[in-house]
């Protein structure tokens, strides 16, 4: 709790909450370290099938904690500073990560949401990556995530102006999957996460997510993706989950998955 990050797990779904509501969940170095640790632990836990990242109301994250006033962005002492303080980022996890952006997300509040796989925004909240208006620049790998998710034109629009927009515009720009009233954002994200936890084979989704993000990271062309899709099909075809998925569908019941990332995972080697 002192780190400002709260983790709760239920029914295969982990909810990770940025939990400094008295400061609108303003982001600190301690929160970055705690969030990275939570991600690592949850990714290693076979009992967790999906992760939801949210904020304690009334905000998702109001950005960097500006409690230092004009000195907030003074040059750091020593060599420990990183503009990407969360290790690993959400896109490097093997489990799907859903951002339930249930209130204002400013600066690093928005850039960490852009590292997730699926993003649901509150319609009437305010969103911005305003660092260029504070004399610094966007962080958390946003110069890579935003153009890969929404395109270069959108990235230039929001990163180079630092302007503010609402949830409806975020959807139009391609930054969010959908927008909902603030009170409906977390329940919607939990519905998606619970569906994944029950109905999605853990190894299949881990491999699919890894291939999706590695294709963006390494700039794979269609032929390379086709080769990797074939390679990964050969990993899972004939395994118990491939027959269980079909059997459960035909029998109209929930599947019983047996693959375990902790023992069965083999990394996809980038080429």
N, C-alpha and C positions, 0 to 999 in steps of 0.2 A: 504493500500500500504506500509506503514512503516514497517509492519510485514514481508514483503517479500512474501506474499501469496495473490493472486488475484482470485476472484470468479466471474464467469459470468454464467448466466442461460438463456437458450433459448430453447423453444420447448420441455420442459421436461428434458433437458440435462444440467447438471452443469459441467462446466470446471473449475477445480481448478489448478491454475498455480503457481508453485514455481518461484518467480519473483524477482530474484537478478542477472540479466544477467551479470552485471559488475563483479560479483564474481562467475560466472558459477553456480549460485543458491546454493552456499555453505550454509550448513544448520546451523541455529542458534536456541537457545532456544526459541526466539520469534516466529520463523517460526513453531516450534513444537506446541506451544500453539495456534497459529493462525490456523494451519491445523486442530487440534482437534476441535476448535470452529467451523470452517467451516463444518467439517464432521457432528457435532451435529446438526447444523442449517439445513443443507441440508437433513439429515435423517428425520427431523421433518416436512419438507415441502412437502405436498402432490403434489405440482406442479412439483417436481423433481422426475423423474423415474429412472435416471441413472447418474453416476458421472464419469467424466474422470479426472484423475490426470496426469499432464504433467509439463514440465519445459520450461521457456522462453529460446529460443535458445541463444547460441549454445549448451547448455548442458541440461540434465535432472536435475542432482544434483551432484556436484563434491565432495560431502561428507561433513563432519564437517568443519565449518569455522576454518581454522588454523591461523587466524589473530593474535592469541596470541603467535605464534611461539612455542618455546620449552615449554612454560608454558601452552599451550592449555589444556593439560590433567592434570594440577595440581589438587590435592585433592580439592573437592568442599567445600565451606564454608557453614555450616548449614546442614540441612537434607532434602533439597528440590530436590536433584539430582535424576534423574531416567534415566536408560539406554533405556527406552521406553517412549520417551517424547511426543508421540502423543496419546491423550486420547479423544475419543475411537480410536483404530486402525481400519483400513478400513474393516477388516473382521467382525467387530462387528456391522457394519451398516446393515440396512435391504435392502438398494438399492445396485444393482451391481456397483462395482467400477472397472474401467478399467484403467490400467496404460499405458499411451502413453509415453514410455521411448524413447524420441526423440533425445537423445544424451548421452554423458558419464554419467554413474551412478556408483558412487564409495562410498563405505562405507555405511553410513546411506541413501545415495541416492538410493542404491540398496535394502537395507533391508526394507525401507518403501514401495518400489514397490512390494516386496514379500508379503506384507500384503493385496494386492489387489486380486480381483477375476480373472481377465484376464489381461495378460501382453503382450504388443507388443513392441519389441525392435528395435532400429536402427541397421542395419546390421554392419556398420563399426565403431560404437562407442566402447568405452572401458568400461568394467564392472569388478568390483572386490569388495570383502568385505575384505579389507586389514588390518583391525584393529590389527591383531596379529603381523603385521609388524610395527606397531606404538606403541607397548608396552601396548596396551589395548586389548579389545576383541569385537567380533561382538555384535550388539545391536538390538533394535527394535524387540525382540522376534525371531530373525533369527535362533536361535538354535531349535526353534519349527517350524517356517514356512518353512524353506528350506527343512528339512528332510521330512515333511509331503507333500510338493509339489513335490519334485524331488527325495526323497529317501535318506537314511543314507549315502550311498557311495558318492553321489554327495555333500551332506552337508559336509562330512569330507574333500573331495577334495578341495572345495572352501573356507570353513571357517578356516581350519587348515593350509592352505598354504598362503591364502591371495592373490593368483595369479590373473592375469588379463586375460580376455578372451573377445571374440567379440560376436556379436549378433547371428551369425550362430551357434557358440558353445553353447550359452545359450539355443537355441532351441533344440539342440541335447541332452543337459543335462536335459531338461524338465523344465527349469526355465522360459521360455517364450513360449507363444502360437505360435508366428511366429516372423520373423524379416523382415524388409522392409527398403528401403532407408529412411534416416532421415526425409526428407520432406514429406514422405507418412505415417509416423507413426500416427500423430495426426488425419489426415483425416480418416484413417482406424479405429481408436478408436472411432471417432465420428459416423462413419457409424454403428458400433455395438451398440453404446449408443442410437442412434436415432431409430434403429430397436427395441431395448428393450422398449424405451419410448412409441412407438406406439403399438407394437404387443404383449407385454408381460403383463399379468395381474399383477398389483402391489402386491396384496396379495399373489398370487401364487409364484412369484419370491422371495418375502421376506421370506416366509416359507421354500422354497427350499434352499435358501442361508443359512438360520439359521440352518437347519438340516444338510447341507453339512459341515459347519464349526464346529457345535457341535459334529458331529460324529467323526471328527478328534480330537477335543479338549478333549472329554470324552472317546475316544476309544470304541465307540459302536460297538458291533458285529452285524452280519447280522440279527439276530432275533430281536434285539432291534430296528434296523433301520426299519425293516418290520413293527413292531408295531407302530412306530412313523409315518411312511408313511401312514398307515391306519388311525391313529388318525387325521392326518392333511388333508387327503382326506375328512374325515367326516366333517371337519370344512368348506371346500369350496364347497363340492357337494351340489347342490340345491340352492346355492347362485346365485345372478344375474349374476356374472361374468362367472360362469361355463356354463350357457346357452348362454350368449352373445358370449363367445369364439367360441362355435360351430356354432352359427347362423352367425357370421361374416365370419367364414371360408367358410361355405356353400354358403353364398351370395357374396363371393369374395370382401369383403370390409374391411376397418379398423374397429377394435372393439372399442366400447365405454365403457370403464371400469368404474365401479362405486365404487369399494372398496376403502377405505381410511385408510391408516395406522394410521393416527392421531386419528381416532375414533374406528376402528374395530380391531386393533391389539391386540392379546393375545400372550404373550411370551410362548415359548416352555419350559416347566420346565425340567431341566436336572435331570436325574436319574442314 
